[in-house]
């Protein structure tokens, strides 16, 4: 029974604290948010986007061709005899 009364009093006190905090918050002036200049919006056509994607893909393929495979030894059939 004492636990029930303690919980009831605690909830009542918490409710009072919350409502007073909400009242204090609503009485304050709203904060002014400072904003800079809007960034320009660049419109790019669909073809230009596809062209940029294709160029990036081709550049990545060239980089991959020039990069040695770190797992090349794995495909060697005579891997066990290598030092």
Secondary structure by P-SEA (a helix, b strand, c coil): caaaaaaaaaaaaaaaaaaaaaaaaaacccbbbbbccccbbbbbcaaaaaaaaaaaaaaaaaaaaaccccccccccccccccc
